[in-house]
Amino acid sequence: MQGAGHRVAITGYGVVAPCGIGKDAFWRGLLGPGITSAKTVEIADWDPLPYFANPKEARRSDRVEQFALAAAQEAFAMSGDLPYDPARMGSIFGTGIGGLRTLEEQVITRVEKGERRVSPFLVPMMMSNAAGAAISMRYHLQGPAETICTACAAATHAMGYAARLVAWGQCDAVVTGGAESAVTLTAVAGFANMTALSSSGCSKPFDATRDGFVFGEGAAVFIFERWDAAVARGANIIAEVLGAASNADAHHITAPSPGGVGAQACMRSALNDAQLQPSDIKQVNAHGTSTPLNDSAEAQAVAAVFGSPTPPMTSIKGVTGHPLGAAGALEAAAVLLSFEHRLIPPTANTSILGDDIACDVVIGEPRAWTPGPTISNNFGFGGHNGSVILGPAN
């Protein structure tokens, strides 16, 4: 990363997603069937109790916080104990909305039962920073503890910021990622009425017949450390953060800039940060929401930056749905798994690419590859763009 005094190692990660809880189940899910008949996809039969000291503690946490703590537990189990000064360990987390489920439930409670029945835990459960704060408190991280709330780019922005804190020597380790659980009746109605959701109930990024996203949820959490410190403590280094960038379209609150010019600039900035050339990128993990506008703009941006043919490109949202602010975290986890298994998962449900998609989209079957630098993109309402470049541990 530019100006970096330290390489940034990834030493642990954890995943909670509708297609699988835990990284291994998540990988199996990514290779499985896509979503074909639902406007939403949620984690079935979710049980938070294994991740909390007692049922009362679990009840006082919104579902988004529960997901974050579950993913963090797997990440720390993989990474092992971090032997650093707590003041030099931070938590930089992303979410698009926060505890919307709790807010909606308590609004109904107030309307039906009156003000005095509203939970005194409403505010700490609904606030957007609750998940990141919970991680910092559980693991005694006394360095920077901040939450980034930039819609669907939030987790990618959080990971970029976390990597810089480590690279620039301000922290020895940072816990980062993103979580979201906002599939409520009101949120679904809002997205449906703005015609963002798939009318067919099928998420098929970049397909000629794509018609919107399927609303998802989930979380992924990562441990970023100074590379030299991770080596010194004998940690297993999974991957490296090579670069990251963020910018703004400054164009429209929900629509991408024409031709994806903002996304182009963001990817080029990330390449510059990583001191890489476009030809060095071996995979693009796309935002790929399955909406006509986003997929077209992103494909144009990827083609403009990388030329023809583009690197192999995939989107996991045919399986995961679109988990808003957690999207970048789940997609970064998919990249790490593609390093481990030496396979790029296919873009589920996609069979015929749109005429506006001039990219090498992986469809049908997983594609074998030699792992190399991979760029993962996310773009959010508000014109927020984020890119992070990950590389296998070498």
Secondary structure, 3 states (H helix, E strand, C coil): CCCCCCCEEEEEEEEEECCEECHHHHHHHHCCCCCCCCCECCCCCCCCHHHCCCHHHHHCCCHHHHHHHHHHHHHHHHHCCCCCCHHHEEEEEECCCCCHHHHHHHHHHHHHHCHHHCCCCHHHHHCCCHHHHHHHHHCCCCCCEEEECCHHHHHHHHHHHHHHHHHCCCCCEEEEEEEECCCCHHHHHHHHHCCCECCCCCCCCCECCCCCECECCEEEEEEEEEHHHHHHCCCCCCEEEEEEEEEECCCCCCCCCHHHHHHHHHHHHHHHHHCCCHHHCCEEECCCCCCHHHHHHHHHHHHHHHCCCCCCEECCHHHHCECHHHHHHHHHHHHHHHHHHCEECCCCCCCCECCCCCCCECCCCCEECCCCCEEEEEEECCCEEEEEEEEECC
